[in-house]
Amino acid sequence: MVVQYLKHPDLSYDLAAICKRRKIPEIATRKKINNYWTYSPPVCCALSRYDNLGEYGRLFGMPEYVVQIKDNKISDISVVRGAPCGASRDAANKLIGMPLEKAVVTIGIETQYLCSADPADWDPLYGKSPVHLAADIHAKALSNAIKKALH
């Protein structure tokens, strides 16, 4: 598997072509490459699960949390899957003891501070920067974990 961070478009396309020829899965965040072997999420934490990404795909991508709740506050949180930059784990560590509603907002804010994506790289398709998108993704993942814990 290849995780691509190349800036030059020609090199990105050349690497994608090599990966395609050799049937090697490639993750190329924010690239406009369209082939079966290349996954191009808008941010690393937007990567869905794919079987052919192996252990990397199991551990990294769209965040998944498991939370414990006591007295309407987060009493414990585990990161099952998170962003490769570490934002998912680092932001989650700040939530222990926090009221649920505040925790959902806080994880989004903390993710924006910790995210390694370029905040100036505004995407007209999503209408926001990748940092804002990462914040929304993490807030939704935490919200889902809280709903699951409450039921």
GUVEX-540208 format. One record per atom (N, C-alpha, C): atom name; residue in one letter; x, y, z. Coordinates in steps of 0.02 Angstrom, whole numbers. Layout:
<sites>
SITE dofi vexba     c1     c2     c3
SITE   CA     A      X      Y      Z
...
</sites>
This chain:
<sites>
SITE dofi vexba     c1     c2     c3
SITE    N     M     42    -59      0
SITE   CA     M      0      0      0
SITE    C     M     44     62      0
SITE    N     V     21    114    -33
SITE   CA     V     57    178    -37
SITE    C     V     13    233     -9
SITE    N     V     43    274     34
SITE   CA     V      9    335     57
SITE    C     V     47    392     25
SITE    N     Q     13    428    -19
SITE   CA     Q     45    479    -60
SITE    C     Q     34    549    -33
SITE    N     Y     88    587    -26
SITE   CA     Y     84    657     -5
SITE    C     Y    119    703    -55
SITE    N     L    125    682   -117
SITE   CA     L    159    722   -167
SITE    C     L    120    785   -183
SITE    N     K    154    839   -196
SITE   CA     K    122    902   -213
SITE    C     K    115    911   -288
SITE    N     H    165    889   -326
SITE   CA     H    165    900   -398
SITE    C     H    115    853   -433
SITE    N     P     67    881   -471
SITE   CA     P     15    840   -501
SITE    C     P     42    786   -548
SITE    N     D     94    802   -588
SITE   CA     D    121    752   -634
SITE    C     D    149    692   -597
SITE    N     L    184    705   -542
SITE   CA     L    212    650   -502
SITE    C     L    156    609   -470
SITE    N     S    104    643   -448
SITE   CA     S     47    609   -418
SITE    C     S     14    561   -467
SITE    N     Y      3    585   -528
SITE   CA     Y    -28    543   -579
SITE    C     Y     18    485   -600
SITE    N     D     83    499   -604
SITE   CA     D    130    446   -622
SITE    C     D    131    392   -568
SITE    N     L    132    412   -505
SITE   CA     L    132    363   -451
SITE    C     L     66    323   -451
SITE    N     A     11    357   -463
SITE   CA     A    -54    322   -467
SITE    C     A    -54    271   -524
SITE    N     A    -23    288   -580
SITE   CA     A    -20    242   -636
SITE    C     A     23    181   -619
SITE    N     I     78    192   -585
SITE   CA     I    121    136   -563
SITE    C     I     83     91   -515
SITE    N     C     48    121   -467
SITE   CA     C     10     81   -419
SITE    C     C    -45     41   -454
SITE    N     K    -77     71   -503
SITE   CA     K   -130     37   -540
SITE    C     K   -101    -23   -579
SITE    N     R    -45    -11   -613
SITE   CA     R    -13    -65   -651
SITE    C     R      7   -123   -606
SITE    N     R     31   -107   -547
SITE   CA     R     55   -159   -501
SITE    C     R      1   -183   -453
SITE    N     K    -59   -154   -459
SITE   CA     K   -116   -172   -417
SITE    C     K   -100   -161   -342
SITE    N     I    -72   -103   -329
SITE   CA     I    -55    -83   -261
SITE    C     I   -104    -29   -239
SITE    N     P   -141    -39   -185
SITE   CA     P   -186     14   -163
SITE    C     P   -147     76   -143
SITE    N     E   -177    134   -159
SITE   CA     E   -144    198   -144
SITE    C     E   -196    245   -113
SITE    N     I   -174    281    -62
SITE   CA     I   -215    334    -32
SITE    C     I   -182    400    -52
SITE    N     A   -220    441    -86
SITE   CA     A   -195    505   -111
SITE    C     A   -245    560    -92
SITE    N     T   -240    583    -32
SITE   CA     T   -287    632     -6
SITE    C     T   -287    695    -47
SITE    N     R   -348    720    -62
SITE   CA     R   -361    782    -98
SITE    C     R   -333    782   -169
SITE    N     K   -323    723   -199
SITE   CA     K   -302    719   -269
SITE    C     K   -362    703   -312
SITE    N     K   -361    723   -373
SITE   CA     K   -415    709   -420
SITE    C     K   -394    651   -465
SITE    N     I   -382    594   -434
SITE   CA     I   -361    535   -471
SITE    C     I   -418    485   -468
SITE    N     N   -437    459   -525
SITE   CA     N   -495    415   -527
SITE    C     N   -475    348   -558
SITE    N     N   -456    301   -516
SITE   CA     N   -446    232   -539
SITE    C     N   -462    186   -480
SITE    N     Y   -469    123   -496
SITE   CA     Y   -491     74   -446
SITE    C     Y   -443     67   -387
SITE    N     W   -379     81   -397
SITE   CA     W   -328     69   -346
SITE    C     W   -313    130   -304
SITE    N     T   -338    188   -322
SITE   CA     T   -323    249   -286
SITE    C     T   -384    275   -249
SITE    N     Y   -376    287   -185
SITE   CA     Y   -429    316   -143
SITE    C     Y   -410    388   -129
SITE    N     S   -456    434   -143
SITE   CA     S   -441    506   -137
SITE    C     S   -491    541    -91
SITE    N     P   -488    528    -26
SITE   CA     P   -534    563     19
SITE    C     P   -515    637     23
SITE    N     P   -563    680     39
SITE   CA     P   -547    752     44
SITE    C     P   -499    767    103
SITE    N     V   -502    727    155
SITE   CA     V   -455    730    211
SITE    C     V   -442    658    234
SITE    N     C   -387    646    267
SITE   CA     C   -369    577    287
SITE    C     C   -423    546    331
SITE    N     C   -455    586    372
SITE   CA     C   -506    559    418
SITE    C     C   -573    548    384
SITE    N     A   -576    558    318
SITE   CA     A   -637    543    280
SITE    C     A   -631    477    242
SITE    N     L   -576    442    252
SITE   CA     L   -565    378    217
SITE    C     L   -612    325    245
SITE    N     S   -654    298    202
SITE   CA     S   -699    243    222
SITE    C     S   -659    179    230
SITE    N     R   -694    127    254
SITE   CA     R   -662     62    261
SITE    C     R   -660     26    193
SITE    N     Y   -602     -1    176
SITE   CA     Y   -593    -42    116
SITE    C     Y   -552   -102    136
SITE    N     D   -575   -161    115
SITE   CA     D   -541   -223    134
SITE    C     D   -469   -226    111
SITE    N     N   -454   -199     52
SITE   CA     N   -386   -206     25
SITE    C     N   -336   -157     54
SITE    N     L   -356   -117    104
SITE   CA     L   -308    -72    137
SITE    C     L   -278   -102    200
SITE    N     G   -296   -164    214
SITE   CA     G   -264   -202    268
SITE    C     G   -268   -168    336
SITE    N     E   -213   -176    372
SITE   CA     E   -209   -150    441
SITE    C     E   -215    -74    442
SITE    N     Y   -186    -40    393
SITE   CA     Y   -192     33    389
SITE    C     Y   -265     53    386
SITE    N     G   -303     22    342
SITE   CA     G   -373     38    334
SITE    C     G   -415     21    395
SITE    N     R   -393    -29    433
SITE   CA     R   -428    -47    494
SITE    C     R   -417      4    549
SITE    N     L   -357     32    552
SITE   CA     L   -340     78    607
SITE    C     L   -350    152    590
SITE    N     F   -344    170    526
SITE   CA     F   -344    240    507
SITE    C     F   -399    256    457
SITE    N     G   -426    316    463
SITE   CA     G   -478    340    419
SITE    C     G   -533    372    459
SITE    N     M   -595    366    435
SITE   CA     M   -652    396    469
SITE    C     M   -655    372    542
SITE    N     P   -655    420    589
SITE   CA     P   -650    400    659
SITE    C     P   -709    360    685
SITE    N     E   -694    315    730
SITE   CA     E   -744    277    765
SITE    C     E   -725    277    839
SITE    N     Y   -773    296    881
SITE   CA     Y   -762    300    953
SITE    C     Y   -809    253    990
SITE    N     V   -788    231   1048
SITE   CA     V   -831    197   1096
SITE    C     V   -826    238   1160
SITE    N     V   -884    260   1185
SITE   CA     V   -884    302   1245
SITE    C     V   -922    268   1302
SITE    N     Q   -901    285   1362
SITE   CA     Q   -936    268   1423
SITE    C     Q   -964    333   1450
SITE    N     I  -1026    330   1475
SITE   CA     I  -1059    390   1499
SITE    C     I  -1081    379   1571
SITE    N     K  -1067    431   1612
SITE   CA     K  -1090    430   1681
SITE    C     K  -1112    501   1699
SITE    N     D  -1172    507   1727
SITE   CA     D  -1199    573   1746
SITE    C     D  -1201    622   1688
SITE    N     N  -1218    597   1628
SITE   CA     N  -1223    639   1568
SITE    C     N  -1157    670   1547
SITE    N     K  -1102    637   1567
SITE   CA     K  -1034    660   1549
SITE    C     K   -995    600   1521
SITE    N     I   -945    615   1481
SITE   CA     I   -901    563   1454
SITE    C     I   -857    540   1512
SITE    N     S   -862    477   1530
SITE   CA     S   -820    450   1583
SITE    C     S   -760    412   1555
SITE    N     D   -766    388   1492
SITE   CA     D   -710    355   1460
SITE    C     D   -723    356   1385
SITE    N     I   -669    357   1346
SITE   CA     I   -675    356   1273
SITE    C     I   -617    316   1244
SITE    N     S   -634    274   1196
SITE   CA     S   -584    235   1161
SITE    C     S   -588    252   1087
SITE    N     V   -531    257   1055
SITE   CA     V   -529    270    983
SITE    C     V   -517    203    949
SITE    N     V   -568    179    914
SITE   CA     V   -564    116    878
SITE    C     V   -528    127    811
SITE    N     R   -541    183    780
SITE   CA     R   -512    201    716
SITE    C     R   -506    277    715
SITE    N     G   -452    304    689
SITE   CA     G   -444    376    690
SITE    C     G   -400    402    634
SITE    N     A   -392    467    634
SITE   CA     A   -351    501    584
SITE    C     A   -278    483    593
SITE    N     P   -241    473    538
SITE   CA     P   -170    456    544
SITE    C     P   -128    511    574
SITE    N     C   -153    573    573
SITE   CA     C   -115    629    603
SITE    C     C   -117    628    679
SITE    N     G   -161    587    709
SITE   CA     G   -167    583    781
SITE    C     G   -220    628    811
SITE    N     A   -253    669    771
SITE   CA     A   -302    716    797
SITE    C     A   -360    681    832
SITE    N     S   -380    623    807
SITE   CA     S   -437    587    837
SITE    C     S   -422    568    910
SITE    N     R   -362    543    922
SITE   CA     R   -342    522    989
SITE    C     R   -328    582   1034
SITE    N     D   -292    629   1009
SITE   CA     D   -273    687   1050
SITE    C     D   -335    727   1070
SITE    N     A   -382    736   1024
SITE   CA     A   -443    773   1040
SITE    C     A   -486    734   1090
SITE    N     A   -490    668   1080
SITE   CA     A   -531    626   1125
SITE    C     A   -505    629   1197
SITE    N     N   -441    633   1206
SITE   CA     N   -411    634   1273
SITE    C     N   -435    694   1314
SITE    N     K   -458    746   1282
SITE   CA     K   -480    807   1317
SITE    C     K   -553    805   1338
SITE    N     L   -588    750   1323
SITE   CA     L   -660    748   1333
SITE    C     L   -682    715   1399
SITE    N     I   -637    682   1433
SITE   CA     I   -656    647   1494
SITE    C     I   -684    696   1546
SITE    N     G   -743    680   1571
SITE   CA     G   -775    723   1621
SITE    C     G   -817    779   1591
SITE    N     M   -819    784   1526
SITE   CA     M   -854    838   1492
SITE    C     M   -928    820   1480
SITE    N     P   -974    868   1489
SITE   CA     P  -1044    855   1472
SITE    C     P  -1051    836   1398
SITE    N     L  -1099    794   1382
SITE   CA     L  -1106    766   1315
SITE    C     L  -1111    819   1260
SITE    N     E  -1156    868   1269
SITE   CA     E  -1165    920   1217
SITE    C     E  -1101    959   1205
SITE    N     K  -1067    975   1259
SITE   CA     K  -1004   1013   1253
SITE    C     K   -950    970   1221
SITE    N     A   -950    906   1235
SITE   CA     A   -899    861   1207
SITE    C     A   -903    858   1131
SITE    N     V   -964    856   1104
SITE   CA     V   -972    853   1030
SITE    C     V   -944    916    998
SITE    N     V   -957    973   1026
SITE   CA     V   -931   1036   1000
SITE    C     V   -855   1039   1009
SITE    N     T   -833   1019   1068
SITE   CA     T   -761   1023   1085
SITE    C     T   -719    979   1040
SITE    N     I   -742    919   1025
SITE   CA     I   -701    875    982
SITE    C     I   -691    906    913
SITE    N     G   -742    941    888
SITE   CA     G   -734    975    824
SITE    C     G   -683   1031    827
SITE    N     I   -687   1071    880
SITE   CA     I   -640   1126    888
SITE    C     I   -569   1100    897
SITE    N     E   -560   1051    940
SITE   CA     E   -494   1023    953
SITE    C     E   -465    990    890
SITE    N     T   -508    958    851
SITE   CA     T   -484    927    789
SITE    C     T   -457    980    742
SITE    N     Q   -490   1038    739
SITE   CA     Q   -465   1091    695
SITE    C     Q   -396   1114    716
SITE    N     Y   -383   1118    781
SITE   CA     Y   -317   1138    805
SITE    C     Y   -264   1085    790
SITE    N     L   -283   1022    793
SITE   CA     L   -235    967    788
SITE    C     L   -226    940    718
SITE    N     C   -273    953    674
SITE   CA     C   -273    926    606
SITE    C     C   -212    951    567
SITE    N     S   -180    907    529
SITE   CA     S   -121    927    492
SITE    C     S   -136    948    420
SITE    N     A   -199    948    401
SITE   CA     A   -218    971    334
SITE    C     A   -207   1047    328
SITE    N     D   -202   1071    267
SITE   CA     D   -191   1142    255
SITE    C     D   -257   1180    262
SITE    N     P   -264   1222    313
SITE   CA     P   -327   1258    323
SITE    C     P   -343   1309    269
SITE    N     A   -293   1328    230
SITE   CA     A   -304   1377    176
SITE    C     A   -326   1343    111
SITE    N     D   -327   1277    111
SITE   CA     D   -344   1240     50
SITE    C     D   -419   1231     45
SITE    N     W   -455   1287     36
SITE   CA     W   -528   1288     32
SITE    C     W   -552   1247    -27
SITE    N     D   -602   1205    -16
SITE   CA     D   -629   1163    -68
SITE    C     D   -698   1187    -89
SITE    N     P   -707   1210   -150
SITE   CA     P   -773   1236   -171
SITE    C     P   -827   1182   -174
SITE    N     L   -808   1119   -182
SITE   CA     L   -857   1065   -183
SITE    C     L   -889   1054   -115
SITE    N     Y   -848   1058    -63
SITE   CA     Y   -873   1047      5
SITE    C     Y   -892   1112     40
SITE    N     G   -871   1168     12
SITE   CA     G   -887   1232     40
SITE    C     G   -852   1248    106
SITE    N     K   -796   1214    118
SITE   CA     K   -758   1226    179
SITE    C     K   -686   1203    170
SITE    N     S   -646   1221    218
SITE   CA     S   -576   1198    216
SITE    C     S   -573   1126    241
SITE    N     P   -518   1091    226
SITE   CA     P   -513   1022    250
SITE    C     P   -513   1017    326
SITE    N     V   -489   1069    359
SITE   CA     V   -488   1070    432
SITE    C     V   -559   1072    459
SITE    N     H   -602   1112    428
SITE   CA     H   -672   1116    448
SITE    C     H   -708   1050    434
SITE    N     L   -693   1020    378
SITE   CA     L   -723    955    361
SITE    C     L   -702    903    413
SITE    N     A   -639    902    432
SITE   CA     A   -614    855    482
SITE    C     A   -651    866    549
SITE    N     A   -663    928    567
SITE   CA     A   -700    943    628
SITE    C     A   -771    914    625
SITE    N     D   -805    923    569
SITE   CA     D   -873    897    561
SITE    C     D   -873    820    565
SITE    N     I   -825    789    533
SITE   CA     I   -820    716    533
SITE    C     I   -811    689    604
SITE    N     H   -766    720    642
SITE   CA     H   -754    698    711
SITE    C     H   -814    710    756
SITE    N     A   -847    767    748
SITE   CA     A   -906    782    789
SITE    C     A   -961    731    774
SITE    N     K   -971    713    711
SITE   CA     K  -1022    664    693
SITE    C     K  -1004    595    721
SITE    N     A   -941    577    718
SITE   CA     A   -920    512    744
SITE    C     A   -932    508    820
SITE    N     L   -917    562    855
SITE   CA     L   -928    562    927
SITE    C     L  -1003    561    943
SITE    N     S  -1041    599    905
SITE   CA     S  -1114    599    914
SITE    C     S  -1143    529    905
SITE    N     N  -1119    494    854
SITE   CA     N  -1141    425    842
SITE    C     N  -1123    379    900
SITE    N     A  -1062    387    926
SITE   CA     A  -1040    346    983
SITE    C     A  -1082    359   1045
SITE    N     I  -1099    423   1056
SITE   CA     I  -1141    441   1114
SITE    C     I  -1210    411   1107
SITE    N     K  -1239    415   1048
SITE   CA     K  -1306    385   1036
SITE    C     K  -1304    311   1049
SITE    N     K  -1252    278   1026
SITE   CA     K  -1246    206   1036
SITE    C     K  -1239    190   1110
SITE    N     A  -1200    229   1146
SITE   CA     A  -1191    216   1218
SITE    C     A  -1254    228   1258
SITE    N     L  -1295    275   1236
SITE   CA     L  -1357    290   1271
SITE    C     L  -1412    238   1259
SITE    N     H  -1406    200   1206
SITE   CA     H  -1457    150   1190
SITE    C     H  -1435     83   1211
</sites>
